[in-house]
Amino acid sequence: MRKTWKKLAALAMAASMAICGGAMTVSADAEETPEKVTVNVAYMPDYASLNGLISAIELGYFDDENIEVQLTEFADGPTIIQAMESGSIDVGYIGQGAHKLCINGKADIFALAHISNGDAVIGSKEKGTDTIEGLKGKTVAYSSGTSSEIILNKTLAKGGMTMDDITAMDMDATNIVTAMLSGSVDACATWVPNSLKVLQEMGDDGVQLTDNKTFIDDTVSLASWIAMPKYAEENRDVLVRFARALYKGFDYRADHSHDDEVCGWIADKIKLEKDTLLDQVNVADWTTSEFVRDHMDEVKKYYELQQNTFIESGDCEKTPVEDYVLFDVMEEACAE
């Protein structure tokens, strides 16, 4: 209904302008209408990935930019980047772990999505992993190349350990939940919504050992929207239009009176209970266009701090953040 009213209003305005201004006005309107494009978009099946995107779709913000969105679901950021490299995906959402690939030149970031607190290392009282020190010698499930691996390494370091001190089991994000709940692993490192599901199902036996805020003094966990460097260079205008629609979706989502509606849209898309999604609305500091517009220096510092984490872990060398973060696209998309 919301989109229908918007279209009716637009038609009425166009008709009025045509009557008053004649052919010259119609020609001017045609020049202002951006080219119709289809953008192949990768997302993950959770609230963090979809909240702004689905809002922008449902409210017609991509229609306003003359963008047709084609959605494809993926399990994690590295897999999304692989699909982008093959040419099947144009833009995609990534969590913290995959950002090291951007730093190393694999992709460009064109929109900050949020600052996450959704990653966690979870232990078990029954398995003796209810403390960080208890992880030593135990079997711990994680997903390499993702934020799961990062928070696991941070947690082990906090306890004076490395991956060599545990039996690290690398597995798909969805399999981590099954392994933890079945007791085939002693602890796990994962992210929302999997972390919430594990803790809920384990009840009193489950213990959250760390989350992103545990390490807030020396690191930051970011989620971003990305594109291949070649695509970004050739389609800068498309990225600005896409980001503008996306940030309008972020702004709508930022009003918590819309939580039920937004979670309902996401639930319909990924066939998940709405209440499960409502549990996820407070697991991050969600970005808005106003924040980006008024705090760009802070946004740049976030990416610099993030890069320092990857430098310390040996995943990349120091690189100017401007080489892979398209701050100009963010600024133009979020301009008033």
Beta strands, then each sheet from edge to edge (+ up, - down):
strand 1: 37-43
strand 2: 67-73
strand 3: 91-94
strand 4: 108-116
strand 5: 119-124
strand 6: 139-142
strand 7: 167-170
strand 8: 187-191
strand 9: 206-211
strand 10: 222-227
strand 11: 284-286
sheet 1: 2+ 1+ 3+ 10- 4+ 11-
sheet 2: 7+ 6+ 8+ 5- 9+
end
